Amino acid sequence: MKAWLLLAGAILTEVTASLSLKAAAEQPLWYVLVAVGFTSAFVFLTAVLKEGMNLGVAYGVWGALGVALTAIMGAVLYGEPLTGLMLVGIALVIGGVLTVELGSQHAAGAKPDTASRPLETEGAR
């Protein structure tokens, strides 16, 4: 559970930093929030990995939800377009990440494949 909360922190700080980039184009002081946000996102993501979450899952969820939230909040805050096709794309990205997560859970629950283990040698017995 702690890893998922840390991942939420990584996502929110990355989205904040990304949204601040648009504001920084008009007022450079926003670059402070951009730098703090991206640095914080990587610190959070590192903490997630230290908690034991698989890299593919952590990065996939972070990336997918970051893209989705940035697109949605860009529409809300900056009036950027958010078309039906874009919403379908966001849904597909999130669906793909969920599939990776489910696959990761399935792999964690599977027993190790004995066929992939190296054979013991006579001297190792």
Protein Blocks (a to p, Z undefined) as FASTA:
>chain_A
ZZmmmmmmmmmmmmmmmmmmmmmmmmmmlmmmmmmmmmmmmmmmmmmmmnopafklmmmm
mmmmmmmmmmmmmmmmnopacdfklmmmmmmmmmmmmmmmmmmmmmmmpccdfklpccdd
fklZZ
